């Protein structure tokens, strides 16, 4: 089965899979399959892409699956354009993979995370083949450090490669792995999801998740850390969506014109 026809929304070519479908699609790839990677864009990614950040352009162009991480994006798509945009959030995807698909004998490689995350992954999921490399802060600005991450993945081939170093760092490593060639598995650009799946960081309570308000919960827990991300890096997505709505009733029209 091929990949479902993409759905363009606010400049990003989303693969319209919900959580269950996305997890099953990833898990169906056999061990040893050539390397592909998955991105999980959220509102912050849309804002960065709209601002012309080439790292996000490259990532979305090269990704195998581009999954909607944001319930806010889903709501904007449905409310303003009447189009369904399924959500497969990186945190939920990581949870589904570990609980439903990843087995103790599956090879897993992690770029990023902490010693505590690694220890908990081994203990909670009885992983027999787990390799982890944690690059230094700001590593993505140094091509040599990017290559060290790539070399580590090549030296530790795995069915699942979790790139847990945030954006755009994870996307840069993923693109380099895809371009370098010679590696296997599925790369997952999943942010801090391993902290949630292991319980190192507590997720927002179910009530906040049902109200699409996880970012508000995180802001309440740590205002200094999350204020910029919410108000400066993510909230402008509402204005971007409104402008797109005002410009055209059909958000895909410009793409069709470019392809005609």
Secondary structure, DSSP 8 states (H G I E B T S, - for coil): ------EEETTEEE----HHHHHHHHHTS-TT-B-EEEE---HHHHHHHHTT-HHHHHHHHH-SEE----HHHHHHHHHHH--------HHHHHHHIIIII--TTS-EEEEE--HHHHHHHHHHH--SSEEEE---TTGGG-HHHHHHHHHHHHHS--SEEEEES-TTHHHHHHHHHHHH---BSEEEE-TTHHHHHHTSS----HHHHHTT-HHHHHHHH-HHHHHHIIIIIITHHHHHHHHHHHH-S-TTHHHHHHH-
